[in-house]
Amino acid sequence: MELAPSSFAQIDELVTAAETETPPGTDYGLTQKAAQGDMDAFEQLYQRHNRRVYSLCLRMTGNVSEAEDLAQEVFIQLFRKIGSFRGESAFTTWLHRLTVNQVLMHFRKRGVKMEQTTEDGETPVQIVKGTENPNAMPVVDRIALEKAIVQLPPGYRTVFTLHDIEGHEHEEIARMLGCSVGTSKSQLHKARMKLRGLLRQQKMNE
């Protein structure tokens, strides 16, 4: 099922609500208990983080059914790998990487490829006004942006999501995607160009 325009705004509200209802106990403490077979601890981790994992999957895929399946797969992988979490970074950072890797593996299986460019790539310029911090945009503008993001080609959408929404640097994105820094910059530049056209088209249709 394709994404409804208001879905991201609704998900962000749910994520915020979930964070204000966080149960007691640190993530690290819960991971240690879960690694020893405590299913109640794992359930607490799931309840605490499942909405954010789903939201990230949805942003990267733009497809509700794919996001639901991927979010479930992330927690299956989390259950298998939770014993390897050592607390050297925040659990949210570790889970974020696990989620991104799961989505990228899904893309590779589908044959979604990054466009190859020279190492220099193209210097990305902030073309779509306000998208440097999408989470701080007015709700109406955010809905319009999210609707446009869904229409981006998968490669463009992935880089735009990782860089402009999730805040990753190009060097980190290049490592995650197995491409050059120049390719990451070029994809972001082209994603922003494409978004500008899509947003203009939305305004013309209003």
NUPA-721551 format. One record per residue (C-alpha): x, y, z. Coordinates in steps of 0.25 Angstrom, whole numbers. Example, Ala and Ser with C-alpha at 12.3 -4.5 7.8 and 13.67 -1.06 7.14 Angstrom:
<atoms>
{{49,-18,31}}
{{55,-4,29}}
</atoms>
This chain:
<atoms>
{{0,0,0}}
{{5,14,-4}}
{{8,24,6}}
{{-4,34,10}}
{{1,49,10}}
{{-2,51,25}}
{{4,38,29}}
{{18,44,33}}
{{11,55,42}}
{{3,44,49}}
{{15,35,51}}
{{23,47,57}}
{{12,50,67}}
{{12,35,71}}
{{27,35,73}}
{{26,47,81}}
{{15,41,90}}
{{22,28,91}}
{{35,35,96}}
{{27,42,107}}
{{22,29,112}}
{{35,22,112}}
{{35,11,123}}
{{46,11,134}}
{{59,5,132}}
{{71,8,123}}
{{72,2,109}}
{{85,-4,112}}
{{80,-10,125}}
{{68,-16,116}}
{{77,-21,106}}
{{86,-29,116}}
{{73,-35,122}}
{{68,-38,108}}
{{81,-45,104}}
{{79,-54,116}}
{{66,-58,111}}
{{57,-48,118}}
{{45,-47,108}}
{{38,-36,117}}
{{51,-28,115}}
{{51,-30,100}}
{{36,-26,100}}
{{39,-13,107}}
{{50,-10,96}}
{{40,-13,85}}
{{29,-4,91}}
{{39,7,93}}
{{45,7,79}}
{{36,0,69}}
{{29,13,65}}
{{42,20,62}}
{{48,8,54}}
{{35,7,46}}
{{35,22,43}}
{{50,21,38}}
{{46,9,29}}
{{34,16,24}}
{{42,29,21}}
{{52,21,13}}
{{43,12,5}}
{{31,20,4}}
{{22,8,5}}
{{14,4,17}}
{{13,-11,15}}
{{29,-12,12}}
{{31,-3,24}}
{{23,-12,33}}
{{30,-24,28}}
{{44,-18,29}}
{{41,-13,43}}
{{37,-27,48}}
{{50,-32,41}}
{{58,-22,49}}
{{53,-27,62}}
{{55,-41,58}}
{{69,-38,55}}
{{70,-30,68}}
{{66,-42,76}}
{{77,-50,69}}
{{88,-40,71}}
{{84,-33,84}}
{{95,-40,91}}
{{105,-33,83}}
{{101,-19,88}}
{{112,-15,97}}
{{107,-1,101}}
{{119,6,94}}
{{109,15,87}}
{{94,19,90}}
{{85,7,88}}
{{76,16,79}}
{{89,19,70}}
{{91,4,69}}
{{77,1,66}}
{{77,12,55}}
{{88,6,48}}
{{82,-8,49}}
{{69,-2,43}}
{{76,5,32}}
{{85,-7,28}}
{{72,-16,28}}
{{65,-6,18}}
{{78,-5,9}}
{{79,-20,9}}
{{64,-20,4}}
{{67,-10,-7}}
{{79,-19,-11}}
{{70,-31,-12}}
{{60,-23,-21}}
{{72,-18,-30}}
{{71,-4,-26}}
{{85,2,-30}}
{{92,15,-27}}
{{95,24,-40}}
{{110,24,-42}}
{{117,37,-43}}
{{131,42,-43}}
{{138,44,-29}}
{{136,59,-29}}
{{121,57,-31}}
{{113,70,-32}}
{{113,80,-20}}
{{99,79,-14}}
{{92,93,-12}}
{{80,94,-3}}
{{70,96,-14}}
{{57,93,-7}}
{{55,104,3}}
{{53,99,18}}
{{57,85,15}}
{{70,86,23}}
{{62,82,35}}
{{49,75,31}}
{{45,72,45}}
{{44,87,49}}
{{36,90,37}}
{{21,95,38}}
{{12,82,37}}
{{5,86,24}}
{{19,88,18}}
{{24,75,24}}
{{12,67,18}}
{{15,73,4}}
{{30,70,5}}
{{27,56,10}}
{{17,54,-1}}
{{28,58,-11}}
{{39,50,-5}}
{{30,37,-7}}
{{31,40,-22}}
{{46,41,-23}}
{{53,29,-29}}
{{58,19,-18}}
{{73,23,-19}}
{{70,38,-18}}
{{60,36,-7}}
{{70,28,1}}
{{81,38,1}}
{{71,50,4}}
{{65,42,16}}
{{79,38,21}}
{{85,52,19}}
{{74,63,21}}
{{65,56,30}}
{{73,46,38}}
{{86,55,39}}
{{96,46,33}}
{{109,52,27}}
{{113,48,13}}
{{124,40,17}}
{{116,31,26}}
{{105,30,15}}
{{116,25,5}}
{{120,14,15}}
{{106,10,17}}
{{102,9,3}}
{{116,4,-2}}
{{117,16,-12}}
{{127,28,-13}}
{{125,41,-6}}
{{123,48,-19}}
{{112,38,-23}}
{{105,42,-9}}
{{106,57,-12}}
{{101,55,-26}}
{{89,47,-22}}
{{86,57,-11}}
{{87,69,-21}}
{{78,62,-31}}
{{68,58,-21}}
{{67,73,-17}}
{{65,77,-31}}
{{54,66,-33}}
{{47,71,-20}}
{{47,85,-25}}
{{40,81,-37}}
{{30,72,-30}}
{{27,83,-20}}
{{25,93,-31}}
{{15,83,-38}}
{{8,81,-25}}
{{6,97,-23}}
{{1,98,-37}}
{{-9,87,-35}}
{{-15,93,-22}}
</atoms>
